Amino acid sequence: MRMFTARLWRLALGALCSSLFVIVGTAAVQPASGAADEPSLTWTATIDQQEISGDDASTKIHLPTQNAVPAGISVTNDGSDPVSIRSVRFEGKILGLAFYLFTVRVELVVDPGETAEAPFELDMADLDGQATGYIPSSVSLLADDGNEIVTHEYTAVVDGSLWSTYGVFGLAVAGITILLLIGAIVGLGAGWLSTNRWRRAIVFAVPGIGVGFTITFTLSALAWAVPSAQAWLLSIFIGAAVGFVAGYLTPTPDQPGSGQSGSSEEPAQPAEPATPAHAGSAGSGEATL
């Protein structure tokens, strides 16, 4: 049983540490904000009469889960060369995973000193099953080769379903965390965990990481906090630290088959004293007389 438990914890630790690696990589490796020859543009995007006009990621934009909503862009070319815009892309990502994506072709050319507009509609019919709560998002203007010209960031507020892709992702993490926590507590009570405090600390740190995941997801799904990469990292590190300390302070479990388990064996019988050889000889001698 202890061997099975050890393998289970190694698997769980590897899975959650891999997730942590993805988060660290997402926070550390950020895409370039623009190319070296980025054109000078003043532009805004609108979704259902809500304006996105800057790089402030805290700007809240409500995305209604309807069949179609009016949207558009307005672009002013402050440079000396014409700018060709093939498409506009609206995208919501968490931990590097895209939970919604809308790309609209506009085929817009803006000459120097000119302002051009492109109205269009966004089909939101599938958004209800893709995301819910606060979703870090961006809107980008794409060139003819598909590369980003400029990007504005915002926070999408989605009144989606708990059974959306993002909702199911969070529920799965919460379910795994509960199983890991129950396993750690049961293992401690049954004496399956190591008597080494450091190993027990690692065992409890694993569900602690899951608790950090779950808290951040819950705050995001309820539209209470934006799930930025920094927020994920902070909650995970705090959860892991609390779990590690809790595991380190747990009492040493009684290991089955150890300690006084040998006392149940029957005591060894004392050896009978050896009969002196001369006594036997004397006795036999007397018998012959």
N, C-alpha and C positions, 0 to 999 in steps of 0.2 A: 504493500500500500504506500509506503514512504517513497519507493522508487517511482510509482505512478504519479504521486503528488509532485515530486521534484520535476518530472518531465512536464507536467501540466503548467507549473509555474514558469519554467524556462520558456515554454511556448507563449504564454501570456505576456511575459516580460519582453520577449522579442517583438511581439506584435505591437505592444504599446510604445516601446522604445522606437520602433520604426515610424509610428505615427508622430512621435516627438521629433524625430529627425526631419520629417516632412515639414513640420511647423517651423523648426529652426531654419531650415533651408528657405522656406517661404518668406520668413522675416528678414533673413540676411541677404538673399539674392533678389533684389528688386529690379524690374525691367527699367531700361533707360527711359527717361521722361520725354526724350525727343532726340532726333538725330542732330548732328552738328550743324547741318544746313536747314534746320527747321524754319519754315516760313513764318513771317510776322503776321499773325492773324488775330483779330478780335472777333470772338464768336460766342454764340449761346445756343443751347438746345432746349427744347421744351417738350414736356410730356403732360398731356391733359392740362394745359395752361400753367404748368409749374416750370419755372426757369432754372436751368443749370448753367451757371456762367463763370465758375471759378474752379480752383483746385481744392476747395475746402471739402474734405471727405465727410464732414459732419452735417452737410446740407441734407435735410430729409426730403425725399421725393416719394410721394405715395403712388404706388403702382396698383391701379384697380384691376381686379381679375374679371375683366369684361372681354367681349369678343374683339373690340377694336376701340382705340382711344386716339384722339388727334395728337400729332407730334410734329416736330420740324426743327430746322436749324436756320440760323441767320449768321452769315460770315462776312466780315469786312477784311479785305486784303490791304494790309498796311505796308507791304513790301513793294519791290520793283518788278517782280515776275508773276505771271499768272499762276494760279493754283488750281489744279484739277482734283476734285473730290469725287471718287466713284461711289463710296458707300458710307453709311453711318452705322456704327455698332454699339449696341447697349448690352452690357455684360455684368453679371453679378457673380463674384467669386468668394469662396471661403476656403482657406487652407490650400489655395491653388486649384481648387475644384470649381468648375463653372456650374452654377445651379440654375441660371437662366441666361439666354443669349438671343438677341434679336438683331438681325442685320438687314438694313434697308438700302436698296440701290437708289442713288439720287442723280448721278451723272451731272455734277455741278462744276462749272468753270467760273472762277472769280478773277477778274482782271485787276491789275494794280489800282488802288484807290477806289475800287468799286465795292458795293455791298450786294450780296445775293442771298436769296432765301429759297428754301426747299421744304414745303409742307408735305407731310405724309401721314400714314396711319400705322399704329403698332397693334398687331393682333395679340391680345393677352389671354386668349382662350385657354392656353395650356399652363399659364403661370400658376394657377391654383394648385396644380399637382407637382410643381417644381420647387417652390420655396415658400417660406413663411417667416414673419418677423423682420428683423433688421438684417439686410444683406449688403456688405460693402460692394459698391458698384462703380462703373465708369462708362462714359460715352466717348467714343473715339471717331475721328474723321479718318477715313482710309483712302490712300492714294490708289492710282490705277494698278500698281503692283501688289496691292493688298496690305502694304505696310502702314503703320499708324503715322498720321501727320501731326495731330495734336490730340490731347486727351483731357477731359474734365472728370473729376471724381465726385461721387456723392454716395449717400446711404439710401438704399431703396427700402421702403416700408411696404411689406407685402402682407395682405390679409389672406394668406393661403391656408391650406389645410395641414393639420398635424401629420397627416398621412402623405404629405408631399415628399419629394426626394430628400430634402433637407430634414424634414421631420422624422422620417424613418431612419436616417443616418444618426440623428441624435438619440432616438429611442434605442437603436441597436447598441450604441456606446453605453447608454445607461443600463441596459439589460446585462451586458457583459460585466460592467462594473459591479452590479449587485451580486452576480454569481461569484466574481472574484473575492468580494468582501465576505460573503457567506463562507466560501471555501477557506479563507484565511482564519476566520473565527472558529469554524468547525475543526479545522486542522489543528489549531492551537489547543482546543479542548480535548481532542482525541489523542493528543501527543504525537501527531504526525510531523509537526514542524521541528526544525533543528533546535538543539539546546544552545546553539551559538546565537547570541543577541544580534549580531550584525546580519546574519542570514534571515532571522525573523524580521528584522527591520526592512530588508529588501522585499520580503514577501508582502508586507503590509504597504510598502511604497507603491507597489503595482496598482492595487485598487485606488490608492490615493491619486495617481495620475488620472485614472478613469473618473474620479469624483471631480477633478479639475475640468476635464472635458465636459462632463454633464452640467456643471454649474454654468460654464460659459455658454453652452448650447441653450440652456433654459432661459438665461437672461436675453439671449438673442431671439429665440422663438417667441418670447413674450413681449418683444420690442421694448426691453428695459435697458439694454446696453448693446453697443455695436461690437460684433465679434472680430476685432482687428487681430492681426498676428501677435501684437504685443499683449493684448488681453488674453489670448490663448496661452501664451508662454507664462504669463504671470500666474494664472489660475492653476496651470499644470504644475509649476514649480512649487507653489504653496501647497497644493494637494499632495504632491510627492513628499514634501518635507514633513507635513503633518503625519502622513502615513508611516514614514520612516521612523519618526520619533515615537509614535504610538507602538510600532512593532518592536522597537528597541526596549521600551519600558514594559512590555508584556512579561508576565511571570514565566519562568522556565518550565516548559511542559514536562510531565512525567512520561518518559519513554516506555512503551510496552516492552517487556522482556529485559528491562534493565533494573538496576537498583537492587531491591530485595527479592527479585523474582527467583533467585536460586535457593532461597530459604525454604521453599516448598518441597524441595527434594528430600527424600528420606535420609537421615544421618547415617553415615558409614558405621557399620558394626565394628566394635573393637576386635582386634586379632586375639585369638585364644592363645594363652601362654603355652610355649613349647614344653613338651614333657621331657624331662632329663633322660638322656640315653642310658645312664647307669641305673636309673630307677627301673627302667624296663628290664635291664639285664638282671638286676637283682631279683626282680619279681619272677622272672623266668627261671632263675636259679633256684629260688625257694620252691617253685612248683615242681622241680625235678627231684627234689630231695624226698 
